[in-house]
């Protein structure tokens, strides 16, 4: 059962920001007034704060999001957990908990503590999008720590199956708990309870050249709200999905950017097909890869797509009641 969140009554960080903007605007107006010989009417600080608050609220309304960055609430919660330059997402439906990826090696204790803090005692589904260490690094520890239902892997060709200790530890954990691995079959659908459903869309690349090409791509639907999770899927998979599916299966409110916001993913025609209101990039602060790449950030800005980033925002949580979305960030810095 997903633990529900109570929304706080106020947002001190936003209040401080509005006051700072108001003071700056008032200072500029005073200078202009002096330059015009005192002929410019000056608004009160209260009037300025009201106008700025209204403008911020309108921006959030246009995105269909709550303007209060406090604890998200809803029948469905989707957590993009800050694990640095790695991926980890928790989905909580009214009846089930699903984990997609589990960060790098060493993140296990933090992930386990976070899941327990959300009331998780069982993971009904664990999805390893692909066996790179920044996606499965701590998955063995997570599997050891919780009751586990389905374990979903991508179908990796024999020539790409890793021989790393990280991958072996994961297989050992699965064997210790007598679990079976289910291969992700495109177009398969999983009922997650309470009206939530997960559809596997990919991978669809017939001859993958690397593990990123084997990334599980899945769509979460809850009422009229939707999320698209892409792992490290790059342009070949994006192209294959664009060719294979009707646009109605690709459109989503929230897009988890492929490959940490890299330009090897997230091409223009893909983003336009998904047509998200919000994008999320999971990445580490000052990472050596330059993620998210400037081209991707610019593409989102040109389309007025809100971007949330775990390097700046920390853990990001979306709440859905089936019709509207709320969002909260561990750190309330906004990226526009």
Buried (B, 14 or more C-beta within 10 A) or exposed (E): BBEBBEEEEEBEEBEEBBBEBBEEBBEEBEEEBEEEEEEEEEBEEEEBBBBBBEEBEEBBEEBBBBBBBBBBBBBBBBBBBBBBBBBBBBBBBBBBBBBBBBBBBEBBEBBBEBBEEBEBEEBBBBBBBBBBBBBBBBBBBBBBBBEBBBBBBBEBEEEBEBEEEBBEBBEBBBEEEEBEEBEBEBEBEBEBBBBBBBBBBBBBBEEBEEBBBBBBBBBBBBBEBBBBBBBBBBBBBBBBBBEBBEEEBBBBBBBBBBBBBBBBBBBEEBBEBBBBBBBBBBBBEEBEEEBBBEEBBEBBEEBEBBBBBBBBBBBBBBBBBBEBBBBBBBBBBBBE
